[in-house]
């Protein structure tokens, strides 16, 4: 009798662990999906400066830096300096374009294909 009771108790524990595991995994997946839905789509958008002059097109986000392709070079602008304005992205505040070019070169050396 003790062996049957032990087996039944073990089976119950394994079942409860499985149910709890599935519950927590499904909650985690929903949380990840919510974060992805809240993140705005920043890729393939025209980017303008504070006066509305076109800088280029956003092509990537690397950590917290927006990568912009502009006339043969890449610029990297921290996301804290980028805001959505209608259908374009606008660079706001004081941004060092020397630093933006440096961030763009770093991204290019890390991710772009040879010959680009």
Helices and strands as residue ranges (DSSP letters): H 2-38, E 46-48, E 54-62, E 65-70, E 73-78, G 79-81, E 82-85, E 88-91, H 97-111
